[in-house]
């Protein structure tokens, strides 16, 4: 799988939570964020697709 890097700004409290959860899961913070972003992106795309189908039909 080809990957790329993105940069985002997050509040310090979110960064602290990411660091904490990364330690608990024994993942690097960047890997943990990547997994979360991938899962949420799939969820958002599915929800958006369903919304479009409701509005415009098939």
N, C-alpha and C positions, 0 to 999 in steps of 0.2 A: 504494500500500500504506500503510495506517495503521500508525503505529509508536507505541510508548510507551517510557518510560524506567524502568529498574530500577536499584537500587543494591545492590551486593554487596561484601562485604569479602574481600579476597584477601591472602595473605602477600606481603611486599615482594619476595621472590625471584620470585614469579609476575608481579608487576607489572613488574619489571625485564625479565623475559623477554618479556612482551607489548610493552613499549616497544621492545625490540630488534627483535622480529619485525615490528612495525608500521613501523619505519624501513626495514627490508629490503624490505617489500612496498609501501612508500609509501602505507600506509593510516593513517588515524587509529586510535589504540588502541581507541576505542569501536566503530569499524566492524569492525575485525579480530575483536574479541570477539563482536560481533553475528553475524558469519558463522560463527564456531566454534560458538556456542550454537545457531544455527539448524540447522547440520548435525548436531550431536550430538543435538539434540532429536528430529530425524527418525529417527536411528539408534536412540535409546532407545525411541521409540514403536513402531518396527517390531519390535525385539527383545521388548518387553513384549507386544505383540499376538501374536507367535509363541508366547511362553511361555503365555499365556492359552489359545490354541488347543490347545496340547499338553495342558494340564491339564483343560480343559473340553470339548474337541472342538468341532465346529461345529454 
